[in-house]
Amino acid sequence: MLCLLACLWFGSAKAADLRTEVFELSRPASPVAALLKPLLGEGEVATAMEHTLVIRARPEKLNELKLLIDRLDAPVHTLLVSVRIRQRAQASGPAVMARRSLARLPGAASVAQ
């Protein structure tokens, strides 16, 4: 049984040629693993569970993948726009005033205009 597990884990690549790295991502790891799998060579593996990505690959491939993972896991900036419209009665008729609030989420300061 142990031999079977070792064969599945190491595949056809030599065990000495492969390194395993674990990455904690800020987003679900499954889509990132799916993007990386076509880039992996024979015996190299990318596995995802929740926000954890485990990659077993050759050291030079791991270096390339680290750069790509950093770019894929960059925080997403969200823009929230809210508009308030008030009507004010004037002699010539109602006037419409608008106030715009812009905020970048998460954690960014809001800007009012």
C-alpha positions in Angstrom: 0.0 0.0 0.0 2.8 2.4 0.9 4.5 1.7 -2.4 1.3 2.5 -4.3 0.9 5.8 -2.5 4.6 6.7 -3.2 4.1 5.9 -6.9 1.0 8.0 -7.1 2.7 10.9 -5.3 6.0 11.0 -7.2 4.6 9.9 -10.6 7.3 9.3 -13.2 9.5 12.2 -12.2 12.4 11.5 -9.8 11.5 12.5 -6.2 14.8 14.4 -5.9 13.9 16.6 -8.8 10.6 17.8 -7.3 9.9 20.3 -4.5 6.5 20.9 -2.7 5.4 24.4 -1.8 2.2 25.5 -0.1 0.6 28.8 -0.8 -2.1 30.5 1.3 -4.2 32.6 -1.1 -6.6 35.5 -0.5 -9.1 33.8 -2.8 -10.3 30.3 -3.4 -7.4 28.2 -4.8 -9.4 26.0 -7.2 -9.5 28.5 -10.1 -5.8 29.3 -9.7 -4.9 25.6 -9.7 -7.0 25.1 -12.9 -5.1 27.9 -14.6 -1.7 26.5 -13.5 -2.3 22.8 -14.4 -1.7 23.2 -18.2 1.7 24.8 -17.4 2.9 21.8 -15.3 5.2 19.1 -16.7 5.0 15.4 -16.3 4.8 14.3 -12.7 4.2 17.9 -11.5 0.9 18.5 -9.5 -1.2 21.4 -8.4 -3.8 20.7 -5.7 -6.3 23.1 -4.2 -8.3 23.0 -1.0 -10.3 26.1 0.0 -7.7 29.0 0.1 -4.6 26.7 0.1 -2.7 25.8 -3.1 -0.1 23.0 -3.0 2.3 22.6 -5.9 4.8 19.8 -6.4 7.1 20.7 -9.3 10.7 21.1 -10.3 12.5 24.1 -8.6 12.8 26.2 -11.8 9.1 25.6 -12.6 8.2 26.6 -9.0 10.0 29.9 -9.4 8.0 30.7 -12.5 4.8 29.6 -10.9 5.4 31.8 -7.8 5.5 34.9 -9.9 2.3 33.9 -11.7 0.6 33.1 -8.4 1.5 36.5 -7.0 -0.2 38.1 -10.0 -3.2 35.9 -9.9 -3.7 36.4 -6.2 -3.4 40.2 -6.2 -6.3 41.8 -4.3 -9.2 42.9 -6.3 -10.1 46.5 -6.0 -13.8 47.2 -6.0 -15.4 50.6 -6.8 -18.6 51.5 -5.0 -20.6 54.4 -6.4 -23.6 55.8 -4.6 -25.8 58.7 -5.8 -28.2 60.7 -3.8 -30.7 62.9 -5.6 -32.6 65.7 -3.8 -35.1 68.0 -5.2 -35.2 71.6 -4.1 -38.1 73.9 -4.8 -37.1 77.2 -6.4 -39.1 80.0 -8.0 -38.4 78.7 -11.5 -39.2 75.1 -10.6 -37.6 72.1 -8.9 -33.8 71.8 -9.1 -32.1 68.5 -8.9 -28.9 68.2 -6.9 -26.8 65.0 -6.9 -24.0 64.0 -4.6 -21.6 61.3 -5.6 -19.6 59.2 -3.2 -16.8 57.0 -4.4 -15.1 54.4 -2.3 -12.6 51.7 -3.1 -13.2 48.5 -1.2 -11.9 46.9 0.9 -10.1 49.2 3.3 -9.7 52.3 1.1 -10.7 55.8 2.2 -13.8 57.2 0.7 -13.8 60.3 -1.5 -16.8 62.6 -1.7 -17.5 65.1 -4.4 
